[in-house]
Amino acid sequence: MSEETDAPLFSTVDINNENRDDDLFASAVQEVSLDPEVNGSSEGQEKATVADIASMPAIVGSPIMEEIATERANNIIITVTEPQKIGEGMSSYVAYHVLTKTNMPIFSRHEFTVLRRFSDFLGLHEKLTEKYLRSGRIIPPAPEKSIVGTTKLKMTSTPSTESANGTNSSASLQSQFVERRRAALERFLNRVAQHPVLCIDPDFREFLESDTELPKATSTSALSGAGMLRLFNKVGETVNKITYKMDESDPWFEERCARVEALEGQLRRLCGACEALAGERRELAVRSHEAARAAAALSAADPHPPLSRALSHLSDLHEKIEHLRMEQSNTDFYVLAEHIKDYLGLIGAIKDVFHERVKVFQNWQHAQMQLTKRRENKAKAELANRPEKIEQASNEIIEWESKVERGQQEFDTISRVIKKELERWEEIRVGELRATVLRYLEEHMKHQAQAIRYWDAFLPEARAIK
């Protein structure tokens, strides 16, 4: 199995820029630190550091910081490497080295490496979701926890990092499982790093920088109490999505929702076709292996020297073709199918923010109904001439009017943020899909050219038979 590389499209960024004091990001952050509308500071207050400012949630999510961060959002390159099993038995786990290179002054160094376990990644995703999903941010999906794959990995002696050889051995399957997870974790971190708001989140920076072991994210365990509660909540959310249909008044959202649904269906079909194609190529590799063995046996049995030599070379040729077919299968699976799965996860994240918007709308409408009831109660009290009920209803009306106003503001805000997030996602999606397809075609062209060279080298041997 060829190792997958998911190099970010911003690999040309100069990460060795030493002129950090004059950096736009740093200077602008210092300006934000003196803005009383952002942090409530009075004139003359001492300037806060870049790290201090970025650790303030209100400032991190502010439009000013978002605009500044956009200038530097792509200046983080993250690589996840060297998966290693720590411990033995069911208490063991796999940890990954996370290498980060950046020139953003919000970080303490240009380059740093930390060791993180899989649950740390899930914990980071959970924190980002809790903080930003309700505001309409698209949170890149983290790889799902696989109970079967993780259990098998725990029961093996070491997570094999050897290349797959076309067999269905346990070591080969575990190697594929670890590599798929490693690549998915790397894509997750780089997607977060490219986001103008998430990339400066204090939890994300701690995940990348902190040399100490992070607190164990026990709530991410699939079999924990929190995991079961999360499962029940997900079921409830699914039922709510089915039973409650929002009367969409914005044609932009109506069109985008339909587009996302159609895109999801097409990607699922393409993903299934790519996985089937990868399986067929693996089967073809197995048949090439059988042909190589048969040709070798025939070569040993044939008494005619030129024919025996040609059959021996044919056996060698089929062995080479076998490895080539395996590489083609890996290209189908790891270069294309896995990236399509990644986009299916992103579409799921987009549908999540759409649902958050619906929930905000529900809260707004609920507040509106409660306000109507309170006004009716006040009217009834006035007709009955009950001053104490009138006063109570008046106070409640003021309270619910405030809630209706906040609900409308929250709905308008999340709608605006989602539009901006989707426009950004569409722009990135086109570039990433183009790069993936080009890489896929280039890899297959190399494989086809190599196969032609193999057959051209064998042709003189076949012609030499007399």
Helices and strands as residue ranges (DSSP letters): H 24-33, H 36-39, H 50-54, H 57-60, H 63-72, E 76-86, G 89-91, E 93-102, E 111-117, H 118-132, G 133-135, H 147-155, H 170-194, G 198-200, H 202-209, G 218-220, H 225-243, H 251-301, H 305-330, I 331-337, H 338-384, H 387-463
